[in-house]
Amino acid sequence: MKRSELLLVEKYLRRKFGNNAIILKEQKDGSCEVLIDDEFIGVLFRDEEDGELSYAFNMAILDIDLEEDTTINIPK
């Protein structure tokens, strides 16, 4: 992924999630680590197929990272 492309996607993610602390760090395999401050939150992949370009953001959420919040009302 070119640096200019990486910066465009980073800017999009910051705007979309309302968080200027989002940072993309390119990896040797062409993917990018997605960080908030220094915390790893996921991986971004570039996909170019049939002349169309897209980006896939993958984030795994571990059950141990979830905190039960009793203020959230989940409809039954």
N, C-alpha and C positions, 0 to 999 in steps of 0.2 A: 504494500500500500504506500503510495507516495505521501510525502509529508504534508503537502497541500490538501490532499484528500482526507488524511487523518484529522487535520485541523478543522475541516468542514464538518466532519461527522462529530467531532468533539463539541463544536459550537452548537450543532443541532441537539445533541444529548443534553447539554447544559441548559439550553432554552426549553426543551421539552419537559425536563424534570425540575426546572427552576433551581438548579444547583451549579454554581460556578466552580465548585471544588472537584467536579468530574474531570479526570485526566485519562487520556488514552496513551498507552505505552506499547509501541510496536515490538513484536517478538520476531525471532529469526524465521519462524515458519510462515510469516505473513499475517498472522492473527494479531490482535491487540488485546492487552490486558486493560480492563476498565477498572479504574480506581476512584474512590472518593477519599480525598486527602491521600493518605497512604494505605488505605484499606482496600484490598482486592475484593471486587464485587462480581466480576464476571469476565467473559471473553467476547470479543467482537470479531466476526469473520466477514470477509469480503467475498461475494459470490457474483461472478460474471458468467452468464449462460445465455445462449441464443441472442446475443447482442443486448441483453438487459443486465443492469448492474443493481445489486442490492447488498444490504449489510444485515447480518443476523447477530443479535445480542443475546447471549446465553448466560443466565444467572441461576445458580443452584442455591436453594434456601434450605439449610439444614434444620431439622426439627429442634435441635438443641439451641438454635439461634432465636427461636420464636419465644416470645413472652406472652403469657396469657394476659389479656387486657379485658378487664371486666366492664370497661366503659363502652365497649363496642357492642351494639345490639344487632345480632344476626337474626334475620327473619327466618321463621321455620317453614 
